[in-house]
Amino acid sequence: MGNWIQFLIGALVGGVLNWVANGCEFSWRGLGYFGAGAAIGAGTVALGGWVAGATQCAGVITGAAVGAGVGAATGAVSSVVLNGLNNVIGGQNFWNNWQGSLISGASSGAIGGVIGGGIKGYHLAKDGGRNMWWGGKIKPGRTQWSFFNSEKPQIFKSPVHNNYGTQNGECALRCLEKISESYGLTQNDYEYWYSQNGSKLGVDPLEFENMVNSSGVLSAKSISGINSISEAFSNDQRVVMGLSYNGEGHAVMVNKVKMWSDGTYRIFFKETSPSWIVPRSTNNVFNIKGFRFWSVYK
């Protein structure tokens, strides 16, 4: 946008605001108010843009905020001075109606500063390859025009969405039932895995892997680390977590992982007991006692 258009917008906005604030008169005096506001508006457009550029406030909103503050302050001062000079010329006291001038000048100045600062911030962001709104570095998963510029994490999901059990002790068997179902192996239901476990509910975490691998239906292997879980999901595998709970073993399904570029993560679980034992999610799995992960696949 050319500078003359910026100044024109600032002048029109400033002029109209000052004219309205001083009675909306269709007279020479009203025209004077319009002219005074227009001068302030155009001036603050230039000043707001200059300050935004000098401080390198890239981004439309950031530049506009800086321009608004500078414009309001300078507009208020300029308007009071201009009003005072007009008073003196007219034979009145310099400070007559200074409050009204302060308010109208600050309003028109702020809007002019928003225009100038916002446009300058836009150009700085565009030329610098930064976020168009806030001027910051474009975060992973976002674009230059993303209004929300917080990093968008990578998300890895399991196709298993629900595996709630009805009684304590059946946790690992319910996980395997839903894993089988997710692979289309509906015949390998809860009763199948119950029989594979010797017709008993509890599955020792150390025996989980052996039981699955000896079934001839699914395979399992122990994995460690968040990257291993995301890799398992990327390879169409399912992930089960075993843990110690009140001196006993427990198993839950891992159904989602969020990962950020700085190494932070959040793991989401699907509980298998009638009541929740593990947290619904965690960003520090090491807070969970005796945890182990297995990838289970066809």
Backbone torsions as a table, in degrees:
resi	resn	phi	psi	omega
1	MET	NA	127.4	-178.9
2	GLY	-64.6	153.7	-178.2
3	ASN	-61.0	-35.6	-177.1
4	TRP	-64.9	-32.5	178.2
5	ILE	-70.2	-41.2	176.8
6	GLN	-58.4	-47.7	-178.9
7	PHE	-63.9	-37.7	179.8
8	LEU	-63.5	-45.0	179.0
9	ILE	-62.5	-46.9	179.1
10	GLY	-60.5	-40.9	179.9
11	ALA	-65.6	-43.6	-180.0
12	LEU	-63.6	-47.1	-179.2
13	VAL	-63.5	-48.0	179.9
14	GLY	-62.8	-40.9	-179.9
15	GLY	-65.1	-45.6	-178.8
16	VAL	-64.9	-44.1	-179.7
17	LEU	-61.3	-44.2	-178.9
18	ASN	-68.0	-36.5	178.6
19	TRP	-65.5	-45.1	179.5
20	VAL	-65.1	-42.4	-178.5
21	ALA	-64.7	-18.9	-177.3
22	ASN	-113.6	28.9	168.6
23	GLY	104.2	-1.3	177.4
24	CYS	54.7	41.5	-177.5
25	GLU	-81.7	131.8	171.3
26	PHE	-90.9	79.0	-175.8
27	SER	-154.0	176.0	177.3
28	TRP	-62.8	-36.2	178.4
29	ARG	-66.5	-41.7	176.5
30	GLY	-61.2	-39.8	177.3
31	LEU	-63.3	-35.7	177.3
32	GLY	-63.5	-42.0	177.7
33	TYR	-62.7	-41.1	178.5
34	PHE	-61.9	-44.9	-179.2
35	GLY	-62.8	-40.9	179.5
36	ALA	-63.7	-44.0	178.8
37	GLY	-65.8	-36.8	179.4
38	ALA	-64.5	-40.9	179.3
39	ALA	-63.2	-43.4	179.2
40	ILE	-66.0	-43.3	-179.7
41	GLY	-60.8	-46.5	179.6
42	ALA	-65.1	-40.2	-179.6
43	GLY	-65.0	-39.7	-178.1
44	THR	-75.5	-26.4	171.5
45	VAL	-59.1	-48.6	-179.7
46	ALA	-63.5	-44.6	-177.5
47	LEU	-68.2	-42.3	179.2
48	GLY	-61.4	-42.5	177.8
49	GLY	-65.6	-39.0	-179.4
50	TRP	-65.5	-44.5	-179.5
51	VAL	-65.4	-42.3	178.5
52	ALA	-60.7	-40.6	178.6
53	GLY	-69.4	-42.1	-178.6
54	ALA	-64.7	-35.3	-179.6
55	THR	-92.5	2.4	179.4
56	GLN	55.6	43.2	178.3
57	CYS	-83.2	80.3	179.6
58	ALA	-70.7	150.0	179.0
59	GLY	104.4	138.3	-176.8
60	VAL	-59.5	-49.9	-175.5
61	ILE	-70.6	-42.8	179.6
62	THR	-62.4	-47.0	178.9
63	GLY	-63.7	-39.7	179.8
64	ALA	-65.4	-38.3	179.8
65	ALA	-64.5	-43.5	178.1
66	VAL	-65.1	-45.1	179.5
67	GLY	-62.0	-38.2	-179.7
68	ALA	-63.7	-44.8	179.9
69	GLY	-63.7	-46.3	179.6
70	VAL	-66.2	-43.2	-178.6
71	GLY	-63.8	-41.1	179.8
72	ALA	-63.1	-44.1	-178.6
73	ALA	-65.9	-49.8	-177.4
74	THR	-70.4	-35.4	178.3
75	GLY	-63.8	-41.0	180.0
76	ALA	-63.6	-47.7	-179.8
77	VAL	-63.5	-46.2	-178.4
78	SER	-61.8	-40.6	-177.8
79	SER	-67.3	-41.0	179.1
80	VAL	-64.2	-43.0	179.4
81	VAL	-64.4	-45.4	-179.4
82	LEU	-62.9	-42.4	178.1
83	ASN	-61.7	-42.8	179.8
84	GLY	-63.1	-41.7	178.8
85	LEU	-64.4	-39.7	177.4
86	ASN	-63.2	-38.6	178.0
87	ASN	-62.1	-45.7	-179.1
88	VAL	-62.6	-42.9	178.7
89	ILE	-61.6	-35.4	-179.6
90	GLY	-85.9	5.5	178.1
91	GLY	80.8	21.0	180.0
92	GLN	-109.0	174.4	176.8
93	ASN	-68.9	139.9	-177.8
94	PHE	-54.7	-36.8	-171.8
95	TRP	-91.9	5.5	176.3
96	ASN	-58.5	130.9	176.4
97	ASN	57.5	30.1	-179.7
98	TRP	-68.1	-29.7	179.7
99	GLN	-64.0	-45.8	178.7
100	GLY	-62.0	-39.3	178.7
101	SER	-65.5	-38.8	178.9
102	LEU	-60.7	-47.1	-177.6
103	ILE	-66.3	-48.7	-178.2
104	SER	-65.1	-38.5	179.1
105	GLY	-66.9	-40.5	178.7
106	ALA	-64.9	-40.1	-179.2
107	SER	-64.7	-52.4	-178.1
108	SER	-66.7	-36.5	178.5
109	GLY	-65.4	-40.5	179.3
110	ALA	-63.0	-43.9	-179.3
111	ILE	-66.7	-41.6	176.4
112	GLY	-61.7	-41.1	178.2
113	GLY	-65.1	-37.5	176.4
114	VAL	-59.4	-45.4	-178.8
115	ILE	-62.6	-53.8	-178.0
116	GLY	-64.2	-45.1	-179.2
117	GLY	-67.2	-39.3	179.7
118	GLY	-64.7	-42.4	-179.8
119	ILE	-67.3	-42.5	178.1
120	LYS	-64.5	-41.3	177.8
121	GLY	-61.6	-37.2	177.4
122	TYR	-60.6	-48.2	-178.2
123	HIS	-65.6	-39.6	178.5
124	LEU	-63.7	-41.6	179.4
125	ALA	-67.6	-43.0	-179.1
126	LYS	-63.1	-47.0	-177.9
127	ASP	-70.2	-29.7	-177.8
128	GLY	-93.2	-0.4	-179.7
129	GLY	65.0	36.4	-178.3
130	ARG	-110.4	172.8	-180.0
131	ASN	-59.7	129.6	-173.1
132	MET	-66.1	-28.1	-175.2
133	TRP	-89.7	-45.7	-171.8
134	TRP	-110.1	-15.0	176.2
135	GLY	83.7	-1.5	-179.1
136	GLY	-80.2	172.4	175.6
137	LYS	-62.4	137.5	-178.5
138	ILE	-69.4	121.1	-175.2
139	LYS	-80.3	154.3	178.6
140	PRO	-53.4	136.1	179.5
141	GLY	85.2	-1.7	-179.7
142	ARG	-114.5	165.0	176.9
143	THR	-112.6	174.9	-179.0
144	GLN	-63.3	-26.1	-177.4
145	TRP	-100.3	8.6	179.3
146	SER	-66.6	123.4	178.6
147	PHE	-69.8	-41.5	175.3
148	PHE	-92.7	112.5	-171.2
149	ASN	-104.9	13.1	173.8
150	SER	-69.6	151.7	-176.2
151	GLU	-60.9	134.5	176.1
152	LYS	-92.6	115.1	-174.2
153	PRO	-71.4	158.3	168.6
154	GLN	-74.2	138.5	-178.3
155	ILE	-122.2	129.0	177.0
156	PHE	-120.9	129.8	-173.0
157	LYS	-124.2	151.1	169.5
158	SER	-95.2	147.6	176.6
159	PRO	-76.9	-5.0	179.9
160	VAL	-86.8	115.7	-173.3
161	HIS	-105.6	-21.3	-176.1
162	ASN	-151.6	125.8	176.6
163	ASN	-146.4	42.4	-179.9
164	TYR	-66.7	136.6	174.8
165	GLY	-93.8	176.4	-179.3
166	THR	-113.2	-10.0	-179.5
167	GLN	-150.5	156.4	179.2
168	ASN	-68.5	147.2	175.3
169	GLY	98.7	-15.1	-176.2
170	GLU	-98.0	11.7	-168.6
171	CYS	-55.7	-53.4	-177.2
172	ALA	-65.1	-36.8	-179.5
173	LEU	-67.1	-37.5	176.9
174	ARG	-66.3	-39.1	176.6
175	CYS	-59.6	-46.6	-177.9
176	LEU	-68.2	-34.0	176.0
177	GLU	-60.8	-46.9	-177.4
178	LYS	-73.6	-30.6	175.0
179	ILE	-65.9	-44.8	177.3
180	SER	-58.9	-45.5	-179.3
181	GLU	-60.6	-38.5	-178.9
182	SER	-67.5	-23.0	176.0
183	TYR	-93.9	5.8	-179.6
184	GLY	82.6	12.0	-179.0
185	LEU	-94.9	64.8	-173.2
186	THR	-67.5	-21.8	179.3
187	GLN	-71.5	-21.5	-180.0
188	ASN	-92.7	67.2	-174.3
189	ASP	-88.8	-165.6	-177.9
190	TYR	-56.1	-44.2	-177.9
191	GLU	-63.3	-34.9	178.4
192	TYR	-62.1	-50.0	-177.8
193	TRP	-70.1	-28.2	175.3
194	TYR	-63.5	-43.4	178.7
195	SER	-69.0	-35.2	177.4
196	GLN	-63.0	-26.8	-178.7
197	ASN	-94.6	21.0	177.5
198	GLY	73.6	29.7	179.6
199	SER	55.0	42.2	173.1
200	LYS	-136.0	155.3	-173.5
201	LEU	-77.5	-55.6	-172.0
202	GLY	-64.9	137.9	175.0
203	VAL	-120.6	117.6	177.4
204	ASP	-61.3	128.9	-179.8
205	PRO	-51.9	-34.9	180.0
206	LEU	-73.2	-18.5	-179.8
207	GLU	-98.0	-7.8	-176.5
208	PHE	-56.5	-50.5	-177.0
209	GLU	-61.7	-43.3	-179.5
210	ASN	-64.3	-41.3	-179.4
211	MET	-62.0	-44.3	-178.8
212	VAL	-65.7	-46.5	-176.5
213	ASN	-67.8	-29.7	179.4
214	SER	-80.2	-9.0	-177.4
215	SER	-72.4	-27.1	-175.1
216	GLY	75.5	2.9	-179.0
217	VAL	-104.4	-51.2	179.2
218	LEU	-126.2	163.0	175.7
219	SER	-121.0	154.4	179.6
220	ALA	-142.1	148.5	173.9
221	LYS	-147.6	148.4	179.4
222	SER	-74.4	136.0	177.3
223	ILE	-130.5	163.3	178.8
224	SER	-145.2	147.8	176.9
225	GLY	92.5	148.3	-178.7
226	ILE	-64.2	-37.2	-179.7
227	ASN	-63.7	-33.1	178.2
228	SER	-67.5	-35.4	178.5
229	ILE	-67.7	-46.6	179.6
230	SER	-63.4	-36.9	178.0
231	GLU	-65.3	-39.6	178.2
232	ALA	-61.3	-46.0	178.6
233	PHE	-62.9	-39.1	179.7
234	SER	-64.4	-26.3	-179.6
235	ASN	-98.5	22.3	176.8
236	ASP	60.8	36.5	175.0
237	GLN	-106.3	164.4	177.0
238	ARG	-109.6	156.6	-176.8
239	VAL	-128.4	130.0	177.2
240	VAL	-115.7	138.8	174.2
241	MET	-110.4	129.7	171.8
242	GLY	-103.4	148.2	-178.8
243	LEU	-152.6	166.9	175.2
244	SER	-94.2	135.1	-178.9
245	TYR	-141.1	111.4	-179.6
246	ASN	51.5	42.2	178.2
247	GLY	81.1	0.8	179.6
248	GLU	-120.8	163.8	177.9
249	GLY	-87.3	155.6	177.8
250	HIS	-149.2	154.4	179.1
251	ALA	-135.8	139.3	176.6
252	VAL	-136.5	160.8	177.2
253	MET	-89.5	135.6	169.0
254	VAL	-88.0	120.6	-175.6
255	ASN	-110.8	-10.3	179.2
256	LYS	-164.8	147.5	174.4
257	VAL	-133.6	132.4	171.4
258	LYS	-109.7	135.5	-177.4
259	MET	-132.5	135.2	178.0
260	TRP	-108.8	160.4	-174.4
261	SER	-66.8	-21.4	-179.6
262	ASP	-85.8	6.0	177.2
263	GLY	96.1	-10.3	176.6
264	THR	-72.5	158.6	-175.3
265	TYR	-154.1	168.9	169.3
266	ARG	-144.3	128.1	178.8
267	ILE	-105.0	136.5	179.7
268	PHE	-113.5	138.6	-175.6
269	PHE	-117.3	156.2	167.0
270	LYS	-113.3	115.5	-177.7
271	GLU	-71.1	152.7	179.2
272	THR	-115.2	-10.9	179.6
273	SER	-90.2	162.4	178.0
274	PRO	-59.4	-28.5	175.8
275	SER	-123.9	156.4	-177.3
276	TRP	-71.4	129.5	175.7
277	ILE	-106.4	-46.6	177.8
278	VAL	-90.3	160.9	172.7
279	PRO	-66.1	155.4	178.6
280	ARG	-64.8	-26.9	175.3
281	SER	-159.0	163.3	177.7
282	THR	-151.3	148.4	172.5
283	ASN	-107.3	10.9	175.9
284	ASN	-150.1	88.5	-175.1
285	VAL	-65.1	-19.4	-179.1
286	PHE	-69.8	-10.7	173.6
287	ASN	-76.4	-12.3	-179.9
288	ILE	-93.5	126.5	-173.2
289	LYS	-73.6	138.3	171.0
290	GLY	58.0	37.9	-175.8
291	PHE	-81.0	148.1	170.8
292	ARG	-146.3	151.4	178.6
293	PHE	-119.4	144.7	171.7
294	TRP	-129.4	137.4	167.5
295	SER	-92.5	135.7	-178.7
296	VAL	-122.2	132.0	-173.3
297	TYR	-150.7	164.7	-178.7
298	LYS	-92.8	NA	NA
